[in-house]
Amino acid sequence: MNLENTQVQMRKGILEFGILHIISRGEVYASDMLAELTSAKIMVVEGTLYPLLTRLRKAGLAEYKWVESNSGPPRKYYTITDKGREFLASLEVTWHELVASTSQIISNNNSK
């Protein structure tokens, strides 16, 4: 097995959760999302982020608005919808359950 590939797959699995959390705080520009994800060591590129944002929008979980920029073309700022907040709340419950389950498994030192 390839360790790096497994690590990438684990990070990809929580990407949607992380993005919904980021946009739940307020309007955010895609490059700011990329910067925050990268600083959290969740490596993602624009070619992954934009299709995911489109899926979230089509699912009614996120929306965007265009904002004029003084330094170039208009920018697309994303926010979470009410449906997205409900979805995120359910994901948070699942996340905490997974963390608890995983912690229990990895902290079990009983050898068989």
C-alpha positions in Angstrom: 0.0 0.0 0.0 1.1 3.5 -0.7 1.1 5.6 2.5 0.9 9.0 0.8 -2.1 7.9 -1.3 -3.9 6.7 1.8 -3.2 10.0 3.6 -4.5 12.0 0.6 -7.7 9.9 0.5 -8.3 10.5 4.3 -7.9 14.2 3.8 -10.2 14.2 0.7 -12.9 12.5 2.8 -13.3 15.5 5.0 -12.9 18.2 2.4 -16.6 18.9 2.0 -17.0 19.0 5.8 -14.1 21.5 6.1 -15.4 23.7 3.3 -18.9 23.9 4.8 -17.3 24.9 8.1 -15.3 27.6 6.4 -18.2 29.1 4.6 -20.5 28.8 7.6 -18.5 31.7 9.2 -19.5 34.2 6.5 -18.8 35.2 3.0 -15.5 33.8 1.7 -13.6 33.9 -1.5 -12.3 30.7 -3.0 -8.6 31.6 -2.7 -9.1 32.3 1.0 -10.6 28.8 1.3 -7.6 27.3 -0.4 -5.3 29.2 1.9 -7.1 28.0 5.0 -7.3 24.4 3.9 -3.6 24.5 2.9 -2.6 25.9 6.3 -4.5 23.1 7.9 -2.5 20.6 5.8 -5.5 19.6 3.7 -3.8 20.0 0.3 -6.3 21.0 -2.4 -6.1 22.7 -5.7 -8.5 24.9 -7.6 -9.3 22.0 -9.9 -10.7 20.1 -6.9 -12.2 23.0 -5.0 -14.3 24.6 -7.8 -16.2 21.4 -8.8 -16.9 20.7 -5.1 -18.3 24.3 -4.6 -20.5 23.8 -7.7 -21.8 20.5 -6.2 -22.5 22.2 -2.9 -24.3 25.0 -4.7 -26.4 22.6 -6.9 -27.3 20.6 -3.7 -28.6 23.9 -2.2 -26.0 23.8 0.6 -24.0 26.8 -0.5 -24.6 29.9 -2.6 -22.5 32.7 -4.0 -22.7 36.3 -5.0 -20.5 38.4 -7.3 -18.7 41.3 -5.7 -16.9 44.0 -7.7 -13.2 44.2 -7.1 -11.0 47.3 -7.2 -8.0 45.2 -8.4 -9.5 43.1 -11.2 -12.6 41.2 -12.3 -15.5 40.6 -9.9 -15.0 38.0 -7.3 -17.4 35.2 -6.3 -18.0 35.0 -2.6 -19.5 31.8 -1.1 -21.9 31.5 1.9 -23.8 28.6 3.4 -27.5 28.2 3.1 -30.0 27.2 5.8 -30.1 23.8 4.3 -26.3 23.8 4.3 -26.3 24.6 8.1 -28.6 21.7 8.8 -26.4 19.4 6.7 -23.3 20.7 8.4 -24.9 20.1 11.9 -25.5 16.4 10.9 -22.0 16.1 9.6 -20.7 17.5 12.9 -22.5 14.8 14.8 -21.1 12.1 12.5 -17.6 13.7 12.9 -17.7 13.5 16.7 -18.9 9.9 16.5 -16.1 9.0 14.2 -13.5 10.8 16.3 -14.8 9.0 19.4 -14.8 5.6 17.7 -11.4 6.0 16.2 -9.9 7.2 19.5 -11.3 4.2 21.2 -9.8 1.9 18.6 -6.4 3.4 18.5 -6.1 3.8 22.3 -7.0 0.2 22.9 -3.7 -1.4 23.9 -5.1 -4.9 24.5 -3.3 -7.4 22.3 -5.0 -10.5 21.2 
